[in-house]
């Protein structure tokens, strides 16, 4: 389990996103397809840049 944002890898997988948000991996995959969620496609793999993910959390936490 990650204890701080600094512990996160530079590029997060769906598993990492799920663990941080406390949701299932399938819910993280659905979230990754939503407009506005910061993903980056590398070949067939979809990852989430750590800094963009943190920004997304901060932007959406006040909603």
Secondary structure, DSSP 8 states (H G I E B T S, - for coil): ---SGGGS-SEE-HHHHHHHHT--HHHHHHHHTSTT---EEETTEEEEEHHHHHHHHHHHTT-
